[in-house]
Amino acid sequence: MRLILLGAPGSGKGTQAQKIQENFNLVHISTGEIIRENLKNKTQTGLLAESIINKGDLLPDELVVEMVKDILSKQEVKDNFVLDGFPRTIKQAEALDKITQIDKVIFIDVNFDYTKDRILKRRTCPLCKKTYSDTLVCPNCNVTLIMRSDDNEETINSRFKVYEEQTKPLVNYYKQKNLLYKVDGSKTIEQVYKQIEFILNEGKV
């Protein structure tokens, strides 16, 4: 199964991708997490991306496409993945069409105010990388959760502007290909996942 999760910043893509990974045995490919690892390790890619990400802008399409293409070329990944954070532009989607065939695109639909509040509350475990909004300590690793450096109001506003201009058009792009399934992202994590699970089990909402 080859999936894409679409949604605004803070819509819960990462959380739902983790649940899909656990329950459907898919490889979770988070381009955001890959970039953040590069930032942390001060790699050439990380240094190139740092100033762009901190402003809330998107990375150049060519850079992200090559990164994803490399990951999808691996035997254990190519037909068994959920993409979280890619594609983010029509150009990236067109490039992805040349790399692989997508089975379904799940669009997690939420409004700006709801997701902005969620982003400002969320914290991430530095060890297992899971995200939480209702605790300050990871229940799995028993370590203090941290706030991402780009989770501040100024950057969030910039990210939403970029999303509306460059990423949201993907909804119509995949709708025209009859690949798009929309779920209500304002529900609880479990309720959102139940909608996704229904779709992946060949149901529709």
C-alpha positions as CSV (number, residue, x, y, z in Angstrom):
1,M,0.0,0.0,0.0
2,R,1.4,3.4,-1.0
3,L,-0.2,6.3,0.8
4,I,0.1,10.1,1.2
5,L,-1.2,12.1,4.1
6,L,-2.2,15.6,3.3
7,G,-3.1,18.4,5.7
8,A,-2.2,21.8,7.1
9,P,0.6,22.2,9.6
10,G,-0.6,20.8,12.9
11,S,-3.4,18.7,11.4
12,G,-2.1,15.6,12.9
13,K,-0.4,14.0,9.9
14,G,2.6,12.7,11.9
15,T,0.5,11.2,14.7
16,Q,-1.8,9.5,12.2
17,A,1.1,8.2,10.1
18,Q,2.6,6.6,13.2
19,K,-0.7,4.8,13.9
20,I,-0.9,3.7,10.3
21,Q,2.6,2.4,10.5
22,E,1.9,0.4,13.6
23,N,-1.4,-1.1,12.5
24,F,-0.8,-1.6,8.7
25,N,2.9,-2.4,8.9
26,L,3.9,0.4,6.5
27,V,7.1,2.4,6.5
28,H,6.5,6.0,7.8
29,I,8.4,8.5,5.7
30,S,8.4,11.9,7.4
31,T,10.4,14.3,5.2
32,G,10.2,16.9,8.0
33,E,11.8,14.5,10.5
34,I,14.5,13.6,8.0
35,I,15.3,17.3,7.5
36,R,15.3,17.9,11.2
37,E,17.8,15.1,11.7
38,N,20.0,16.7,9.1
39,L,19.7,20.0,10.9
40,K,20.7,18.3,14.2
41,N,23.7,16.6,12.7
42,K,24.8,19.7,10.7
43,T,25.0,17.8,7.4
44,Q,25.3,19.6,4.1
45,T,21.6,19.2,3.5
46,G,20.8,20.4,7.0
47,L,22.9,23.6,6.7
48,L,21.3,24.3,3.4
49,A,17.8,23.9,4.8
50,E,18.2,25.6,8.2
51,S,17.6,29.3,7.2
52,I,14.8,28.3,4.8
53,I,12.9,26.2,7.5
54,N,13.3,28.8,10.2
55,K,11.5,31.4,8.0
56,G,8.6,28.9,7.5
57,D,9.4,28.5,3.8
58,L,9.5,25.3,1.8
59,L,12.7,23.7,0.7
60,P,13.5,23.7,-3.1
61,D,11.5,21.0,-4.9
62,E,14.6,19.4,-6.4
63,L,16.2,18.9,-3.1
64,V,13.2,17.3,-1.5
65,V,12.3,15.1,-4.5
66,E,15.8,13.6,-4.7
67,M,15.7,12.9,-1.0
68,V,12.4,11.1,-1.3
69,K,13.4,9.3,-4.5
70,D,16.4,7.8,-2.7
71,I,14.2,6.5,0.2
72,L,11.6,5.0,-2.1
73,S,14.3,3.2,-4.1
74,K,14.9,0.9,-1.2
75,Q,13.4,-2.6,-1.7
76,E,11.7,-2.7,1.8
77,V,10.1,0.7,1.2
78,K,9.0,1.1,-2.4
79,D,5.6,-0.6,-2.3
80,N,4.9,-0.3,1.4
81,F,4.9,3.3,2.7
82,V,3.0,6.3,4.1
83,L,4.3,9.7,3.1
84,D,4.0,12.4,5.7
85,G,5.0,15.9,4.6
86,F,5.5,15.1,0.9
87,P,4.5,16.2,-1.7
88,R,4.0,19.8,-0.7
89,T,3.7,21.4,-4.1
90,I,2.2,20.4,-7.5
91,K,5.7,20.2,-8.9
92,Q,6.7,17.7,-6.2
93,A,3.5,15.7,-6.9
94,E,4.2,15.6,-10.6
95,A,7.8,14.4,-9.8
96,L,6.4,11.7,-7.5
97,D,4.1,10.5,-10.3
98,K,7.2,9.6,-12.2
99,I,8.8,7.8,-9.3
100,T,5.9,5.6,-8.1
101,Q,2.2,5.0,-8.2
102,I,0.1,6.2,-5.2
103,D,-2.9,4.1,-4.1
104,K,-4.7,6.6,-1.8
105,V,-4.3,10.1,-0.5
106,I,-5.8,10.9,2.9
107,F,-6.7,14.6,3.4
108,I,-7.0,15.6,7.1
109,D,-9.2,18.6,7.0
110,V,-9.0,21.2,9.8
111,N,-9.3,25.0,10.2
112,F,-6.5,27.4,10.9
113,D,-7.4,28.4,14.4
114,Y,-7.7,24.8,15.6
115,T,-4.3,23.7,14.2
116,K,-2.5,26.8,15.3
117,D,-3.6,26.2,18.9
118,R,-2.6,22.5,18.6
119,I,0.9,23.4,17.3
120,L,1.6,25.8,20.1
121,K,0.7,23.1,22.6
122,R,2.5,20.1,21.0
123,R,5.7,18.7,22.3
124,T,7.9,15.9,20.9
125,C,9.9,13.2,22.6
126,P,13.6,13.6,21.8
127,L,14.1,9.8,21.8
128,C,11.1,8.0,20.2
129,K,10.0,11.2,18.2
130,K,6.3,10.7,19.1
131,T,4.3,13.9,19.5
132,Y,2.0,14.8,22.5
133,S,-0.2,17.8,23.4
134,D,-1.5,16.8,26.9
135,T,1.7,15.9,28.8
136,L,5.2,17.2,29.4
137,V,6.8,13.8,29.8
138,C,6.9,11.0,27.3
139,P,4.9,8.1,28.7
140,N,7.0,5.6,26.7
141,C,10.5,6.9,27.4
142,N,10.0,8.9,30.6
143,V,11.9,11.9,29.4
144,T,10.9,15.5,29.2
145,L,9.3,16.5,25.9
146,I,10.7,19.3,23.9
147,M,9.1,22.0,21.7
148,R,10.2,22.2,18.1
149,S,12.2,25.4,17.4
150,D,9.9,26.3,14.5
151,D,6.7,26.0,16.6
152,N,6.3,29.7,17.3
153,E,3.5,32.0,16.3
154,E,5.5,34.0,13.6
155,T,6.7,30.8,11.9
156,I,3.3,29.1,12.1
157,N,1.6,32.1,10.4
158,S,4.3,31.9,7.6
159,R,3.9,28.1,7.3
160,F,0.1,28.5,6.9
161,K,0.5,31.1,4.2
162,V,2.8,28.8,2.3
163,Y,0.4,25.9,2.8
164,E,-2.5,27.8,1.4
165,E,-0.6,29.0,-1.6
166,Q,1.5,25.9,-2.5
167,T,0.2,22.8,-0.7
168,K,-3.6,23.1,-0.6
169,P,-3.9,22.9,-4.4
170,L,-2.8,19.3,-4.0
171,V,-6.3,18.5,-2.7
172,N,-7.8,19.2,-6.2
173,Y,-4.8,17.6,-7.9
174,Y,-5.5,14.3,-6.2
175,K,-9.2,14.7,-6.3
176,Q,-9.1,14.9,-10.1
177,K,-7.1,11.6,-10.1
178,N,-9.8,9.9,-7.9
179,L,-7.3,9.2,-5.2
180,L,-8.4,11.7,-2.5
181,Y,-10.3,10.7,0.7
182,K,-11.2,13.5,3.2
183,V,-11.4,13.0,7.0
184,D,-12.5,15.4,9.7
185,G,-9.3,16.3,11.6
186,S,-11.0,18.3,14.4
187,K,-12.0,15.0,16.1
188,T,-9.9,13.2,18.7
189,I,-6.8,11.3,17.6
190,E,-8.7,8.0,17.9
191,Q,-11.8,9.3,16.0
192,V,-9.6,10.6,13.2
193,Y,-7.8,7.3,13.0
194,K,-11.0,5.3,12.8
195,Q,-12.0,7.4,9.8
196,I,-8.6,6.6,8.1
197,E,-8.8,2.9,9.1
198,F,-12.2,2.6,7.5
199,I,-10.8,4.1,4.2
200,L,-7.8,1.9,4.2
201,N,-9.9,-1.2,4.7
202,E,-11.7,-0.2,1.5
203,G,-14.6,1.7,3.0
204,K,-15.5,5.3,2.2
205,V,-16.6,8.3,4.3
